[in-house]
Amino acid sequence: MPPVATARFGIGEVVRHRLFAFRGVVFDIDPVFANSEEWYDAIPEDVRPRRDQPFYHLLAENAESSYIAYVSQQNLERDETDEPVDHPAIEGLFDDFNDGRYELRREHRH
């Protein structure tokens, strides 16, 4: 098993993609790549991320839509806009939005 890197972002934090125009709120974190080989192989080799880093599940949005994204740590950075994310699933997972992050609903904490 590959060594596990420390996650730079936490559940409820709003982040944005470094290369593509979308942002989202973190709702889950894999310590290393944990998606399908088909998903990984579909990424062009010259921009394919390393597997040995945290990967984040995001409730994401861009100018056209909202969706679920799976993004490597190397491709994310903090979103400095201090704006909430407009995704229909946020209400089911999170409560208040303060200081650029969402608070996980009590029933989802463990």
C-alpha angles and dihedrals in degrees: 000000000000120000114269118241123211115262111246094199131047139215109286095022119131114230138170133215115255095218108025130054102252139099135190150166120263112241101164139011131209112202089219134005110305106165130101125292089236090058092049095045091050090067112091109255095236091061100029110130125232115263095221098078136075117283120205131215108217137191090222138191137187131176092283108036152346124251145145116278132191110206136174120238092242089063098050135080134173115279107235097189094093087216123134120247117249104223125136094224096057094085091058095053107028141044124195127011112220133160094355097310140087125231114232113239113257093244091059096051122097 
